[in-house]
Amino acid sequence: MSAEHLLAVAATVPEQIDRAQTLARTLNLTFIEEPDLQSDVVEQFLLCTPDALVLQQTGRKRPGAVLADFVSGAVAHRRQFGGGKGQMIAKACGIKGALRPSIADVTAGLGRDAFVLATLGCEVSLVERSPVVHALLEDGLARAAHSEVSDIVARMRLFSGDAKVWLRGLDEAERPQVIHLDPMFPHSDKSALVKKEMLAFRDLVGADDDQAELLAAALDVARCRVVVKRPRKAPAIEGPEPSFRLEGKSGRYDIYALRRLEDA
């Protein structure tokens, strides 16, 4: 199977064909006019639908489509009932009282963590190096900009590219107070990969093998702290020991404190 056919672009309705063809050219992917979702040649389709851009695995027992959604489902529930400043990510990033640090989420993925931080009032920069995941995220933000969460996504700025390069290109005034990392962890136990987006992302982008270099770059650039999201039993990223940890039932945050947020 040739690499270019592992992922292809298609449209689900004729009105989306032009958009799909343009996206295929932009991403240097194959455009397929009539997608076969039971294909044994194409493993995943990037589908332009009337409602959203989605990533769809193929096969008879394929899971549902993956998309960036900031308006409905789990994200909406978390926004309304997720615990506000009491959430572990808020505590890890130093959100308390009136303090709302500037944050860079440099492993943006589908933007869920960044959206939580923006919901709490932070200005958040999102960096995503996978062009396909970036396209999903860009589509999700564009749809959300015309919804009831438009004021929240207005605090989110999306960038494409290698986070290490992006971080080192910031000038002094642009350095975020907090840098948030959630690198893809190379699970050996497939039962841990229960979420469909994790399965899709694993197949699409693989593990983040440069996470030690990314941590080093983040520590060089962050003004106050670096926050690393990890599975609870996973080892820390190679490098300096975290200053402290916050642990939950299935995950934890390793916090590298550089300077008091109140002093920044």
C-alpha positions as CSV (number, residue, x, y, z in Angstrom):
1,M,0.0,0.0,0.0
2,S,1.5,3.3,-1.0
3,A,1.8,6.0,1.7
4,E,-0.3,8.5,-0.2
5,H,-3.3,6.1,0.0
6,L,-3.2,5.6,3.7
7,L,-5.1,8.9,3.9
8,A,-7.2,10.5,1.2
9,V,-9.6,13.5,0.9
10,A,-13.2,13.2,-0.3
11,A,-16.5,15.0,-0.2
12,T,-19.8,13.5,1.0
13,V,-22.0,15.8,-1.2
14,P,-21.3,17.4,-4.6
15,E,-21.3,20.9,-3.0
16,Q,-18.2,20.1,-1.0
17,I,-16.1,18.7,-3.9
18,D,-14.3,22.0,-4.7
19,R,-13.4,22.4,-1.1
20,A,-12.2,18.8,-0.9
21,Q,-10.0,19.2,-4.0
22,T,-8.5,22.4,-2.7
23,L,-7.8,20.8,0.7
24,A,-6.2,17.7,-1.0
25,R,-3.8,20.0,-3.0
26,T,-3.0,22.0,0.1
27,L,-2.2,18.9,2.1
28,N,-0.6,17.0,-0.8
29,L,-3.0,14.2,-0.4
30,T,-5.0,12.1,-3.0
31,F,-8.6,13.3,-3.8
32,I,-11.0,10.5,-4.3
33,E,-14.3,11.4,-5.9
34,E,-16.4,8.5,-4.5
35,P,-15.1,7.5,-1.0
36,D,-15.6,3.9,-0.1
37,L,-15.7,3.7,3.7
38,Q,-15.2,0.0,3.6
39,S,-12.0,0.4,1.6
40,D,-9.0,-1.9,2.2
41,V,-6.8,0.6,0.3
42,V,-7.5,3.8,2.1
43,E,-7.2,3.6,5.9
44,Q,-8.7,7.0,6.7
45,F,-10.6,9.7,4.8
46,L,-10.6,13.4,5.5
47,L,-14.2,14.1,4.6
48,C,-15.7,17.5,3.7
49,T,-19.3,17.2,4.9
50,P,-22.0,20.0,4.9
51,D,-21.6,20.3,8.7
52,A,-17.8,19.8,9.4
53,L,-14.5,18.5,8.3
54,V,-14.1,15.1,9.8
55,L,-11.5,12.3,10.0
56,Q,-13.1,8.9,9.3
57,Q,-11.5,5.5,9.6
58,T,-12.6,2.9,7.1
59,G,-13.6,-0.7,7.6
60,R,-16.8,-2.6,8.3
61,K,-16.6,-2.0,12.1
62,R,-15.2,1.6,11.8
63,P,-15.7,4.0,14.7
64,G,-17.5,7.2,14.4
65,A,-15.9,10.3,12.8
66,V,-13.4,12.5,14.6
67,L,-13.8,16.2,14.4
68,A,-12.9,19.4,16.4
69,D,-16.1,20.3,18.2
70,F,-16.3,23.2,20.6
71,V,-20.1,23.6,20.7
72,S,-21.7,20.3,21.5
73,G,-21.1,16.9,23.1
74,A,-18.4,16.3,25.8
75,V,-16.9,19.7,25.3
76,A,-20.1,21.5,25.9
77,H,-20.8,19.4,29.0
78,R,-17.4,20.1,30.4
79,R,-17.8,23.9,29.8
80,Q,-21.1,23.9,31.7
81,F,-20.4,21.3,34.4
82,G,-16.7,20.7,34.4
83,G,-15.7,22.3,37.7
84,G,-14.3,25.7,36.5
85,K,-11.2,26.8,38.3
86,G,-11.3,23.6,40.4
87,Q,-10.3,21.5,37.4
88,M,-6.8,19.9,37.6
89,I,-5.7,21.6,34.4
90,A,-6.6,25.0,35.9
91,K,-4.7,24.3,39.1
92,A,-1.7,23.0,37.1
93,C,-1.6,26.2,34.9
94,G,-1.9,28.5,37.9
95,I,-5.4,29.8,37.3
96,K,-6.7,31.2,40.6
97,G,-8.6,34.3,41.8
98,A,-8.3,36.9,39.1
99,L,-5.0,35.5,37.7
100,R,-5.3,34.4,34.1
101,P,-1.9,33.6,32.7
102,S,-1.1,33.7,29.0
103,I,-0.8,30.1,27.8
104,A,0.7,28.3,24.8
105,D,-0.7,24.8,24.2
106,V,2.0,23.5,21.9
107,T,0.6,20.0,21.3
108,A,-2.9,21.3,20.5
109,G,-4.5,18.2,19.0
110,L,-8.3,18.7,18.8
111,G,-8.0,21.8,21.1
112,R,-10.0,20.5,24.0
113,D,-7.5,21.5,26.7
114,A,-7.0,24.9,25.1
115,F,-10.7,25.4,25.0
116,V,-11.1,24.7,28.7
117,L,-8.3,27.3,29.4
118,A,-9.9,29.8,27.1
119,T,-13.3,29.2,28.8
120,L,-11.7,30.1,32.1
121,G,-10.6,33.4,30.6
122,C,-7.0,32.8,29.4
123,E,-5.6,33.9,26.1
124,V,-4.3,30.7,24.5
125,S,-2.0,30.1,21.5
126,L,-2.4,26.7,19.9
127,V,0.4,25.0,17.9
128,E,-0.2,21.9,15.9
129,R,2.4,20.3,13.6
130,S,0.2,17.7,11.9
131,P,-1.3,19.5,8.8
132,V,-4.3,17.2,8.9
133,V,-5.0,17.7,12.6
134,H,-4.4,21.5,12.1
135,A,-7.0,21.4,9.3
136,L,-9.6,19.7,11.6
137,L,-8.8,22.3,14.4
138,E,-9.0,25.2,12.0
139,D,-12.4,24.0,10.8
140,G,-13.7,23.6,14.4
141,L,-12.6,27.0,15.4
142,A,-14.2,28.6,12.3
143,R,-17.5,26.9,13.1
144,A,-17.4,27.9,16.7
145,A,-16.8,31.5,15.8
146,H,-20.4,31.6,14.6
147,S,-21.9,30.0,17.7
148,E,-22.7,30.7,21.3
149,V,-19.0,30.2,22.2
150,S,-17.7,32.8,19.8
151,D,-16.4,34.9,22.7
152,I,-14.4,31.9,24.0
153,V,-12.7,30.9,20.7
154,A,-11.8,34.6,20.2
155,R,-9.2,34.0,22.9
156,M,-7.7,31.1,20.9
157,R,-5.1,31.7,18.2
158,L,-4.0,28.8,16.0
159,F,-0.6,28.3,14.5
160,S,0.7,25.5,12.3
161,G,4.2,24.0,12.4
162,D,6.8,22.4,14.7
163,A,6.3,23.7,18.2
164,K,10.1,23.8,18.9
165,V,10.6,26.1,15.9
166,W,7.6,28.2,16.8
167,L,8.7,28.7,20.4
168,R,12.2,29.7,19.5
169,G,10.8,32.2,17.0
170,L,9.0,34.2,19.7
171,D,10.3,37.5,20.7
172,E,10.5,38.6,24.4
173,A,7.1,40.2,24.5
174,E,5.4,37.1,22.9
175,R,6.8,34.6,25.5
176,P,3.8,32.9,27.3
177,Q,3.7,32.7,31.0
178,V,2.7,29.1,30.8
179,I,3.4,26.4,28.2
180,H,1.2,23.3,28.2
181,L,2.4,20.0,26.7
182,D,0.4,16.9,26.1
183,P,2.7,14.7,24.0
184,M,1.3,11.5,22.4
185,F,2.3,8.7,24.7
186,P,3.4,5.4,23.0
187,H,1.0,3.1,24.7
188,S,1.8,-0.6,24.5
189,D,-1.5,-1.7,25.9
190,K,-4.2,-1.3,23.2
191,S,-6.9,-1.3,25.8
192,A,-5.7,2.1,26.9
193,L,-6.5,3.5,23.5
194,V,-10.2,3.4,24.0
195,K,-11.0,6.9,22.6
196,K,-11.6,6.9,18.9
197,E,-9.6,10.1,18.4
198,M,-6.6,8.5,20.1
199,L,-6.8,5.5,17.7
200,A,-7.1,7.9,14.7
201,F,-4.3,10.1,15.9
202,R,-2.0,7.2,16.6
203,D,-2.4,5.9,13.1
204,L,-2.1,9.4,11.7
205,V,0.8,11.0,13.5
206,G,2.4,8.3,15.7
207,A,4.1,9.0,19.0
208,D,5.8,12.3,19.8
209,D,9.4,11.0,19.7
210,D,10.9,14.4,20.2
211,Q,9.2,15.2,23.5
212,A,12.4,15.6,25.4
213,E,13.6,18.2,22.9
214,L,10.1,19.9,23.1
215,L,10.3,20.1,26.9
216,A,13.8,21.6,26.7
217,A,12.5,24.3,24.2
218,A,9.5,25.0,26.4
219,L,11.7,25.4,29.5
220,D,13.9,27.9,27.6
221,V,10.9,30.0,26.5
222,A,8.2,29.9,29.2
223,R,8.2,32.9,31.5
224,C,6.8,31.1,34.6
225,R,6.1,27.4,34.2
226,V,5.8,24.4,31.9
227,V,2.9,22.0,32.5
228,V,3.1,18.5,31.1
229,K,0.1,16.2,31.0
230,R,0.9,12.5,31.4
231,P,-0.8,9.2,32.0
232,R,-0.7,8.6,35.8
233,K,1.8,5.8,35.7
234,A,4.0,7.0,32.8
235,P,7.5,8.2,33.5
236,A,8.4,11.8,33.4
237,I,9.8,13.2,30.1
238,E,13.6,12.9,30.0
239,G,15.2,16.0,31.4
240,P,14.9,18.0,34.7
241,E,12.8,16.6,37.5
242,P,9.4,18.3,37.8
243,S,9.0,20.8,40.6
244,F,5.8,19.1,41.7
245,R,3.0,17.0,40.4
246,L,-0.8,17.0,40.5
247,E,-2.3,13.5,40.3
248,G,-5.8,12.4,39.3
249,K,-7.4,9.0,38.8
250,S,-6.0,8.3,35.3
251,G,-3.7,11.2,34.6
252,R,-1.4,13.7,36.2
253,Y,0.4,17.0,35.6
254,D,4.1,17.4,35.9
255,I,4.8,21.1,36.7
256,Y,8.1,22.7,36.1
257,A,8.1,26.0,38.1
258,L,10.4,28.7,36.8
259,R,9.0,31.9,38.4
260,R,6.1,33.0,40.5
261,L,3.1,33.7,38.2
262,E,2.1,36.6,40.5
263,D,5.5,38.3,39.8
264,A,5.3,38.0,35.9
